[in-house]
């Protein structure tokens, strides 16, 4: 295992931010896999030559970003994504009672090909890059309510297109199989009218109001790892986000 070294201060970053960056490097580099206990704060402080308070501040920031989790009396652990955890964290649709909608998925269609100009722009890919495309319908109480179109850089997820079944949530698969940790998403939400294709897939009339959710997903290093365009028929439901 690599020795933890504090990166040089090239941009005037606070000391705790440099500690945070070094811990992130160990996580993303695979030294500390999901579920692994981090060394004690005192041990990290001694190895890095900083105070325990500085280490604690760095770990507090990583905890707030859900990169690590604190377990009272046990220590600090690299967050281990589970399907339920990732769905609760990134799915922002709620029913009339305020309960989060927990969708199921019909079998997905998966294909690969050279990225289009739009896909290259959204994922910041080079010309000629290849992508994996996933198309699926999400269901709610047995009824179609969301059409998902997902695009992934093939270089980051080799073999995913060969999966016998695409899981309902992808982000725990990204972490466990590919060592890619989802850090954050950016979403743009727009009201649109159902096209003929979407009307057929969602079993609604053409022109029915839908919510278009355009999402880009980033890993811990800030790299774009997913572009997702979803169209939802929000019958007796709503989109809700805490800011």
Helices and strands as residue ranges (DSSP letters): H 15-28, H 41-48, H 52-64, E 68-71, E 75-78, H 83-90, E 93-95, E 104-105, E 109-114, H 117-123, E 130-140, E 143-153, G 160-162, H 171-178, E 182-193, H 196-202, E 209-219, E 224-232, E 237-239
